[in-house]
């Protein structure tokens, strides 16, 4: 029942474009699962649906980042087939 499950969690995706590959890509900006529903497969289901959307839109892939101490999320991303980037540094300009 969709209404019953509406508050279990969400995944927020932003579209982007790779000029090198000339293909769409998606940035997975947020993944949240309500505390009452954690460890019940909700995060995995959300990640699966995000992947399905990327495939449906003929995207190059999905990109995400997480805090280096967030091992729970890292386990989910590893399990979902994501590869940790060890080649590039991430920079941020605080304003």
Secondary structure, 3 states (H helix, E strand, C coil): CCCCCCCCEEEEEEEEEECCCCEEEEEEEEEEECHHHCCCCHHHHHHHHHHHHHHHCCCCCEECCCCCCCHHHHHHHHHCCCCCCCCCCCCCCCC
